[in-house]
Amino acid sequence: MPKGIAASPGITIGKVYILEKENFCILEYKIKKEEVEKEIERFKVAVKEAKEQ
């Protein structure tokens, strides 16, 4: 049985998505001060799209 770290208390039933370290990559990069607002908007769009899935 897969085990993991709980994100919130309680019990739930649902699909399990297993992420393997080799396939999980977080890109880190620096942005210019004038690009901050554009990046915030890009983040908000990504959150909205994730909620709609």
GINORJO-V806971 format. One record per backbone hydrogen bond with DSSP energy under -1.0 kcal/mol. NH is the residue of the N-H (numbers start at 1). CO is the residue of the C=O. If there is no record, write none. Layout:
NH/CO + NH/CO
//
This chain:
23/20 + 24/21 + 35/32 + 36/33 + 39/35 + 40/36 + 41/37 + 42/38 + 43/39 + 44/40 + 45/41 + 46/42 + 47/43 + 48/44 + 49/45 + 50/46 + 51/47 + 52/48
//
